[in-house]
Amino acid sequence: MEKIISFVKEAKEELMKVNWPTKKQAINYTLIIVAVSIAVALFLGGLDYVFSDVLKKFI
């Protein structure tokens, strides 16, 4: 039981050392990730559409 308590205390100490982003930074990073994800999805969807259309013409 003593090892578990020691682990929790050390984990808490390490979390206090973390440089957490501000709320504004977190929102900006989230928006960037969502925008890039949508862009990649549209790009891959476009490629899928083009390649499936090309395959339908040959088959």
N, C-alpha and C positions, 0 to 999 in steps of 0.2 A: 504494500500500500504506500510505503514511503517513496518508492520509485515513481509511482504514478503522480503523487503530489509534487515531487521534484520536477518531473517532466512538465506538468502544467505550469509551474512557476517559471521554468526556463522558457517555455513557449510564450508566455505572457511577456517576459522581458524582451524576447526577440521581436515580438509584434510591436512593442513600444518603440523600437529602433527603426521601423519601416517608415519610409517617407511616403505617406499616403497622398494621392492627388486631391486637389480641391474639387468642390462640387462642379465648378465651371469646367475644369479640365476633364473630369469624368464624363460630363455631358458631351463635350467636344469629341473626345475619343470614341464615345458610343456612336455619335452621329457619323463620324468618319468610317467606322467599321460597318455600319448599316449601309452607307452610301457605296462603299467598295463592294460589299456583298451583293447589293442590287446590280451594280455595274457588271460584276463577274457573272451573275446569273443571267443577265440579258445577253452578254457576249456568248456564253455557252449555249443558251437557248437559241440564239441566232445561228450559231454554227450547227447545232443539231438540226434546225429547220432546213438549212442549206444542204447539208449532207444527206438528209433523208429525202429531200426533193430530188437531188441528183441521183440517188440510188433508185428512186421510183422511176425515173426516166430510162435508166439502163436495164431495169428488171422487167 
